[in-house]
Amino acid sequence: MRGAWLDEGKLTYREDLEEPAGEAVVTVMLAGICGTDLELLHGYAGFHGIPGHEFVGRVERSADRPDLVGRRVVGEINVACGDCATCHAGRPTHCERRSVVGIRRHPGCFAERLALPVANLHLVPDSVPDEVAVFAEPAAAALHVLDAVSPQAGERVLVVGTGRLGILVARALLTTPADVRVLARNQARLPRLASLGLPATLEAAPGSCDVVVDCSGTAEGLALARAAVRPAGTLLLKGTHVGAASLDATSLVVDEVRVIGSRCGRFAPALRALASGELQVDDLVEARYPLSDCGRAFEHAGRPGALKVLLES
Amino acid sequence: MRGAWLDEGKLTYREDLEEPAGEAVVTVMLAGICGTDLELLHGYAGFHGIPGHEFVGRVERSADRPDLVGRRVVGEINVACGDCATCHAGRPTHCERRSVVGIRRHPGCFAERLALPVANLHLVPDSVPDEVAVFAEPAAAALHVLDAVSPQAGERVLVVGTGRLGILVARALLTTPADVRVLARNQARLPRLASLGLPATLEAAPGSCDVVVDCSGTAEGLALARAAVRPAGTLLLKGTHVGAASLDATSLVVDEVRVIGSRCGRFAPALRALASGELQVDDLVEARYPLSDCGRAFEHAGRPGALKVLLES
């Protein structure tokens, strides 16, 4: 099978990959490169194998569910054991024994095919084109912030970090009645943020925001985000950090700040928001590369300010 | 006026202190020494002056409210401006211009008298003896954890740190239907915790608790507390830390942990809980010293495992 292969911090295109096996085998049509994929290259999670976890595909075979064959699907990335205390408590995305597609002990989607449990699959409505459906996973992650906070009219919400994830998170928050801004690093970034429909601000006064979402992925961004939270306000942490990034405990106590870590979200509402256009993504595709060009695609996705780069099988 | 004086990390007893002036002048009957007072000695908050913020007293004079004269009172410690955006938003305890009794630009209660705005005073029900009323401030702080979490039956709650604050926090949590334990540092601590009515455990498996409250005041305690939180669980930070103590941001994201800083609480429910006996404190007084012995009293309060030490005017 053809696909990308990551090992010891190097990504290569190979044509000798092992065929996947599992409850359902899915032919990948489109796959998206995300920040985590780039971090894997730098050693995050110690992963080696086929990377990639954002995809839209078509079920090629499934012994238990032949009715799914030929259907267009997206897939949840956490593969839970279904049998531990955490799974029984209804938190399968935190299953200790979980594998994670393209991140942890599960071959990913930067290949012709991948295998997934049937329970992880979600049918894609016919009205949603591949270029939109491929955003199901990051859209779910972005909308997940609304599971943690419900900012009200008059509340000030700030998003720090305007990469791929930050843009989606800002758009998710813009569906609320709150006053939502993204923090622009400098004047030069303003036209681009405006073209993405994101209200921007060049500075965030310390303690000025009711809710701040850190999507920066950097220690500097986290520090800015923390400082912008008002006393008794909320700091949402979205996305992992490259290198160490920490929060001072005593200042959280004195300011009574609430910090909420937020990772993967629910696919069903994400697909609904994509289908209805409530969450716009079609303007976020910056480039498409064939799978055989995965090296160039990764290089492109790693450029500062790059939007979504897709791989086509 | 007689009282304690703190300057450059030294506590002295003086008889030449300036008489307090303010909306209400309160004669202090009993005052309690808390961990923060001990930290002030080590430079916390850069305070110099009369320390102390836990007290019960009697109103000696008040120009605006002569009806209060002779009444027994306790007092909230945050003196807010009442006029800034934070005060108008209903968060006076976070007023940026606030002074804090015995901690920040406001003479404290380890003296014969202190002054407070009338708005800070709460009348003490006749049924509540001085030895109980003097716990109003720490009781309010402890009960404040229940403003942040409402642990349910079957949920596992752990309190790390069994000093004065930890004991009160554990007792506050024991009013809920949850399964509440305190973490005992070693076997030798068990009889004492049992005598205080606190169910104890000698170990907390990583990820085993729904809610963990860190009352340790140390980086080691915080690390233990953080590790004990289950994925998507809650870590309450109660009490400030001596020295630096921090939380890793990426692990909060991956485990989707919620962290809530918690400081001062509401006096009215605290007085109700003290009056009803729902929050027991009368077994927590370890010693009483006259004001003139404030040095020895501080030394006593600083001994490992010391419970409440009171100063009598």
Chai-1 contact restraints between the chains, C-beta under 6 A:
chainA,res_idxA,chainB,res_idxB,connection_type,confidence,min_distance_angstrom,max_distance_angstrom,comment,restraint_id
A,R91,B,A232,contact,1.0,0.0,6.0,A-B,restraint_1
A,H94,B,P231,contact,1.0,0.0,6.0,A-B,restraint_2
A,L222,B,A249,contact,1.0,0.0,6.0,A-B,restraint_3
A,P231,B,H94,contact,1.0,0.0,6.0,A-B,restraint_4
A,A232,B,R91,contact,1.0,0.0,6.0,A-B,restraint_5
A,L237,B,A249,contact,1.0,0.0,6.0,A-B,restraint_6
A,L237,B,L252,contact,1.0,0.0,6.0,A-B,restraint_7
A,L237,B,V253,contact,1.0,0.0,6.0,A-B,restraint_8
A,T240,B,T250,contact,1.0,0.0,6.0,A-B,restraint_9
A,T240,B,V253,contact,1.0,0.0,6.0,A-B,restraint_10
A,H241,B,A249,contact,1.0,0.0,6.0,A-B,restraint_11
A,H241,B,T250,contact,1.0,0.0,6.0,A-B,restraint_12
A,A245,B,A249,contact,1.0,0.0,6.0,A-B,restraint_13
A,S246,B,S246,contact,1.0,0.0,6.0,A-B,restraint_14
A,S246,B,D248,contact,1.0,0.0,6.0,A-B,restraint_15
A,L247,B,L247,contact,1.0,0.0,6.0,A-B,restraint_16
A,D248,B,S246,contact,1.0,0.0,6.0,A-B,restraint_17
A,A249,B,L222,contact,1.0,0.0,6.0,A-B,restraint_18
A,A249,B,L237,contact,1.0,0.0,6.0,A-B,restraint_19
A,A249,B,H241,contact,1.0,0.0,6.0,A-B,restraint_20
A,A249,B,A245,contact,1.0,0.0,6.0,A-B,restraint_21
A,T250,B,T240,contact,1.0,0.0,6.0,A-B,restraint_22
A,T250,B,H241,contact,1.0,0.0,6.0,A-B,restraint_23
A,L252,B,L237,contact,1.0,0.0,6.0,A-B,restraint_24
A,L252,B,G261,contact,1.0,0.0,6.0,A-B,restraint_25
A,V253,B,L237,contact,1.0,0.0,6.0,A-B,restraint_26
A,V253,B,T240,contact,1.0,0.0,6.0,A-B,restraint_27
A,V253,B,G261,contact,1.0,0.0,6.0,A-B,restraint_28
A,V253,B,R263,contact,1.0,0.0,6.0,A-B,restraint_29
A,E256,B,G261,contact,1.0,0.0,6.0,A-B,restraint_30
A,E256,B,R263,contact,1.0,0.0,6.0,A-B,restraint_31
A,V257,B,G261,contact,1.0,0.0,6.0,A-B,restraint_32
A,R258,B,I260,contact,1.0,0.0,6.0,A-B,restraint_33
A,V259,B,V259,contact,1.0,0.0,6.0,A-B,restraint_34
A,I260,B,R258,contact,1.0,0.0,6.0,A-B,restraint_35
A,G261,B,L252,contact,1.0,0.0,6.0,A-B,restraint_36
A,G261,B,V253,contact,1.0,0.0,6.0,A-B,restraint_37
A,G261,B,E256,contact,1.0,0.0,6.0,A-B,restraint_38
A,G261,B,V257,contact,1.0,0.0,6.0,A-B,restraint_39
A,R263,B,V253,contact,1.0,0.0,6.0,A-B,restraint_40
A,R263,B,E256,contact,1.0,0.0,6.0,A-B,restraint_41
